[in-house]
Amino acid sequence: MSAVPTVLLHATNPMPQLGFGIWQVPEPQAIVAVAEALRVGYRSIDTATIYGNEGAVPRALSEAEVARSEVFVTTKLWNSSHGFDAALRAFDKSLAELQTDYVDLYLIHWPAPRRDLYVETYKALVRLKEEGRARSIGVSNFGPEHLRRVVDEVGQAPALNQIELHPRFAQRELRKVHAELGVVTEAWSPLGQGALLTDPVVLALAEKHDRTAAQVLLRWHLQHGHVVIPKSSTKSRIHEN
């Protein structure tokens, strides 16, 4: 894999722009996929409590013989653990699953506005960052109103917001808010859940530049400054991306 560009979180924590996601990948398959991704050269892995596969990360690191310190690890807090104390307890459980004493990035998976606990939850993440156990903190699937409320009530913006984002769902207004607040944009489903891989425009660009459709789409994201986390459990696709 060629050198992967990075973005800075909190102005100090470099994060690779290209990572490897394991959403909907059962833990046994996730171990194999992450180990292969690490062998290819990926150095950023994205998991979450709700995925049920956080434990795949340390197993894969061992199999690929890659040191924990060389890999940027992201995990996420699920909705059932919103609230200050509940979030701290959930974080400890994630650390145990990941077999590490810190994560590089910890995210609130969803704002869950009906529970109205995401601000208190974010305050717990601030505590974790102050303790050095989460090197950077952020959110996922937050809209402009959620982001602004965190800034107003906590006094700081999340380092990153992980959102659904691809050329057919470009989220321009939300990205404007990110730019205004200094929030890094990260794309889950950067390939449009596979639907864009057969798009005529994408295929034409791929043929013109002698690339695959996936590579064209990932380049679109990288040129816009997004962090991307494509996922695959297929060896050939892991190498291709």
C-alpha positions as CSV (number, residue, x, y, z in Angstrom):
1,M,0.0,0.0,0.0
2,S,1.3,3.5,-0.9
3,A,1.7,6.1,1.8
4,V,-1.6,7.1,3.3
5,P,-2.2,10.8,4.1
6,T,-3.3,11.8,7.6
7,V,-5.5,14.4,9.2
8,L,-4.9,16.0,12.6
9,L,-7.4,15.5,15.4
10,H,-7.3,18.1,18.2
11,A,-4.3,19.5,16.3
12,T,-2.0,16.9,17.7
13,N,-3.3,13.3,16.9
14,P,-2.6,12.2,13.3
15,M,-5.2,9.9,11.9
16,P,-4.8,8.0,8.6
17,Q,-7.4,9.2,6.0
18,L,-7.9,5.6,4.9
19,G,-9.0,3.1,7.5
20,F,-10.6,-0.4,7.6
21,G,-14.1,-0.9,8.9
22,I,-15.6,-4.1,10.3
23,W,-19.3,-3.2,10.5
24,Q,-21.5,-6.3,10.1
25,V,-18.5,-8.6,10.1
26,P,-18.8,-11.4,12.8
27,E,-15.8,-11.6,15.0
28,P,-14.2,-14.8,13.6
29,Q,-14.3,-13.3,10.0
30,A,-13.2,-9.9,11.4
31,I,-10.0,-11.4,12.8
32,V,-9.1,-12.8,9.4
33,A,-10.1,-9.6,7.6
34,V,-8.3,-7.2,9.9
35,A,-5.1,-9.3,10.0
36,E,-5.1,-9.2,6.1
37,A,-5.7,-5.5,6.1
38,L,-2.8,-5.0,8.5
39,R,-0.5,-7.1,6.3
40,V,-1.5,-5.0,3.3
41,G,-0.6,-1.9,5.2
42,Y,-3.8,-0.5,6.7
43,R,-3.0,1.2,10.0
44,S,-6.4,2.4,11.1
45,I,-9.2,0.1,12.3
46,D,-12.8,1.1,13.0
47,T,-15.0,-1.0,15.3
48,A,-17.8,-0.4,17.8
49,T,-19.5,-1.9,20.8
50,I,-22.6,-2.8,18.9
51,Y,-20.6,-4.6,16.2
52,G,-19.7,-7.3,18.7
53,N,-16.2,-7.6,17.2
54,E,-14.0,-5.4,19.2
55,G,-12.1,-8.5,20.4
56,A,-11.1,-9.2,16.8
57,V,-8.6,-6.2,16.9
58,P,-6.1,-7.6,19.4
59,R,-6.3,-11.1,17.9
60,A,-5.6,-9.7,14.4
61,L,-2.7,-7.5,15.6
62,S,-1.2,-10.7,17.1
63,E,-1.7,-12.7,13.9
64,A,-0.3,-10.0,11.7
65,E,2.6,-9.3,14.1
66,V,1.8,-5.6,14.2
67,A,2.4,-3.6,17.4
68,R,-0.6,-1.9,19.0
69,S,1.3,1.4,19.0
70,E,1.4,1.3,15.1
71,V,-2.3,1.2,14.6
72,F,-5.0,3.9,15.0
73,V,-8.0,2.2,16.8
74,T,-11.5,3.7,16.8
75,T,-14.4,2.4,18.7
76,K,-17.9,3.7,19.5
77,L,-20.3,4.0,22.4
78,W,-23.7,2.5,21.9
79,N,-27.0,4.3,22.7
80,S,-27.8,2.1,25.7
81,S,-24.7,3.5,27.5
82,H,-25.6,7.2,27.2
83,G,-25.1,9.3,30.4
84,F,-21.9,10.3,32.2
85,D,-21.3,7.3,34.4
86,A,-22.8,4.7,32.0
87,A,-20.4,6.0,29.3
88,L,-17.4,5.6,31.5
89,R,-18.4,2.0,32.3
90,A,-18.9,1.2,28.7
91,F,-15.5,2.6,27.8
92,D,-13.8,0.3,30.3
93,K,-15.6,-2.7,28.8
94,S,-14.4,-1.7,25.3
95,L,-10.8,-1.3,26.6
96,A,-11.1,-4.8,28.0
97,E,-12.3,-6.2,24.7
98,L,-9.6,-4.4,22.8
99,Q,-6.9,-5.5,25.3
100,T,-5.4,-2.0,25.4
101,D,-5.2,0.8,27.9
102,Y,-6.2,3.6,25.4
103,V,-8.0,4.1,22.2
104,D,-7.0,6.6,19.5
105,L,-10.5,7.8,18.9
106,Y,-13.7,7.3,20.9
107,L,-17.1,8.2,19.3
108,I,-20.7,8.5,20.5
109,H,-22.3,6.3,17.9
110,W,-25.6,8.1,17.6
111,P,-27.0,11.2,19.3
112,A,-30.2,9.4,20.4
113,P,-32.0,12.7,20.9
114,R,-35.1,11.2,22.4
115,R,-33.0,10.2,25.4
116,D,-31.4,13.7,25.4
117,L,-28.3,12.5,27.1
118,Y,-25.7,13.1,24.4
119,V,-24.3,16.2,26.0
120,E,-23.7,14.5,29.4
121,T,-22.3,11.6,27.5
122,Y,-19.9,13.9,25.6
123,K,-18.7,15.3,28.9
124,A,-17.7,11.8,29.9
125,L,-15.7,11.6,26.7
126,V,-14.0,14.8,27.6
127,R,-13.0,13.3,31.0
128,L,-11.5,10.2,29.1
129,K,-9.5,12.5,26.9
130,E,-8.2,14.5,29.9
131,E,-7.1,11.2,31.4
132,G,-5.3,10.2,28.2
133,R,-7.3,7.0,27.8
134,A,-9.0,8.4,24.7
135,R,-6.5,10.3,22.7
136,S,-9.2,12.0,20.6
137,I,-13.0,12.1,21.0
138,G,-15.8,12.7,18.6
139,V,-19.2,11.7,17.4
140,S,-21.1,9.8,14.7
141,N,-24.3,10.5,12.9
142,F,-24.7,13.9,14.5
143,G,-26.6,16.7,12.7
144,P,-25.8,20.4,12.8
145,E,-28.1,21.0,15.8
146,H,-26.4,18.2,17.8
147,L,-23.0,19.5,17.1
148,R,-23.8,23.1,17.9
149,R,-25.4,22.1,21.2
150,V,-22.3,20.2,22.2
151,V,-20.2,23.2,21.4
152,D,-22.5,25.6,23.3
153,E,-22.8,23.4,26.5
154,V,-19.4,21.7,26.6
155,G,-17.3,24.5,25.2
156,Q,-15.5,22.5,22.6
157,A,-16.3,20.8,19.2
158,P,-15.9,17.1,18.6
159,A,-12.7,16.4,16.7
160,L,-14.6,14.3,14.1
161,N,-18.1,13.4,13.0
162,Q,-18.5,10.0,11.2
163,I,-21.5,10.2,8.9
164,E,-23.0,8.4,5.9
165,L,-21.4,10.2,2.9
166,H,-20.8,9.4,-0.7
167,P,-21.3,11.2,-4.1
168,R,-25.0,10.4,-4.1
169,F,-25.4,11.7,-0.5
170,A,-22.9,14.5,-0.4
171,Q,-24.1,16.1,2.9
172,R,-23.0,19.6,1.7
173,E,-24.7,21.6,4.4
174,L,-23.4,19.3,7.2
175,R,-19.9,19.5,5.8
176,K,-20.2,23.3,5.8
177,V,-21.0,23.1,9.6
178,H,-18.0,20.8,10.0
179,A,-15.7,23.4,8.3
180,E,-17.2,26.2,10.5
181,L,-16.6,24.3,13.7
182,G,-13.3,22.6,12.8
183,V,-14.8,19.1,12.8
184,V,-13.1,16.5,10.6
185,T,-15.5,14.6,8.3
186,E,-15.3,10.8,8.2
187,A,-17.4,8.8,5.8
188,W,-19.0,5.5,6.6
189,S,-20.4,3.7,3.6
190,P,-18.0,5.6,1.3
191,L,-19.0,3.4,-1.6
192,G,-22.7,3.9,-1.2
193,Q,-23.1,0.4,0.3
194,G,-21.9,-0.9,-3.0
195,A,-24.6,0.8,-5.1
196,L,-22.1,3.2,-6.7
197,L,-19.8,0.5,-7.9
198,T,-22.0,0.0,-11.0
199,D,-22.8,3.7,-11.6
200,P,-22.1,4.6,-15.2
201,V,-20.3,7.8,-14.4
202,V,-18.1,6.1,-11.9
203,L,-17.4,3.2,-14.3
204,A,-16.5,5.7,-17.1
205,L,-14.0,7.5,-14.8
206,A,-12.5,4.1,-13.7
207,E,-12.0,3.1,-17.3
208,K,-10.5,6.5,-18.2
209,H,-8.0,6.4,-15.4
210,D,-7.4,2.6,-15.4
211,R,-8.7,2.2,-11.9
212,T,-11.5,0.2,-10.2
213,A,-14.8,1.9,-9.4
214,A,-14.0,1.6,-5.7
215,Q,-10.6,3.3,-6.2
216,V,-12.3,6.2,-8.0
217,L,-14.9,6.6,-5.2
218,L,-12.2,6.5,-2.5
219,R,-10.2,9.1,-4.4
220,W,-13.2,11.4,-4.5
221,H,-13.4,11.3,-0.7
222,L,-9.7,11.7,-0.1
223,Q,-9.6,14.7,-2.5
224,H,-12.4,16.3,-0.5
225,G,-10.4,15.8,2.7
226,H,-12.6,13.1,4.2
227,V,-11.5,10.2,6.3
228,V,-12.9,7.0,4.8
229,I,-13.4,3.5,6.2
230,P,-14.3,1.0,3.5
231,K,-15.1,-2.5,4.7
232,S,-14.6,-5.8,3.1
233,S,-14.0,-9.4,4.2
234,T,-12.8,-10.4,0.7
235,K,-9.0,-10.6,0.4
236,S,-9.0,-9.2,-3.2
237,R,-11.1,-6.2,-2.3
238,I,-9.0,-5.5,0.8
239,H,-5.9,-5.3,-1.5
240,E,-7.8,-3.3,-4.2
241,N,-9.0,-0.6,-1.8
